[in-house]
Amino acid sequence: MKNMNKNELTYKSFPLQSYDKVRFADTDKLGHVNNALFFTFLETGQSEMGEFECLVEENNCGLVLASVKLDLLNEIKYPGTVEIGTGVTRIGNSSLTVYQGLFQNGENVALAESVVVQMDNATRKSKPLSDEMKEVLKKYLVE
């Protein structure tokens, strides 16, 4: 998927699909959505992996963002919605790599790749993902 031509990538290319509403307050002086809000839309998509997040909480852990690469391809405009495609490209020992696309009116407006690490709430150190967590994440895997 990461090697797919950006023009061929669609919202339906992702195993997890969600959306968010564009609010007037999201816009800047140029009349388009402020670039900082793109990260909020990505967070919305990642939060849709509810079954996985429940397992993280049951394990007395949290998820922390270790790195993110965001390619801004076009602007997002008000009014409207943003479609958020989310998939997992790598499941590691204590981390996963999440690949996401943002779309508006069928157009790919951004691509992002994030590394998220499971952190033990007590020790504040990374903690290995359980086998059950890895199984849940497999349903979001993309190439």
Secondary structure by P-SEA (a helix, b strand, c coil): ccccccccccccccccccccccccccccccccccccaaaaaaaaaaacaaaaaaaaaaacbbbbbcbbbbbbcccccccbbbbbbbbbccccccbbbbbbbbbccccccccbbbbbbbbccccccbbbbcaaaaaaacccccc
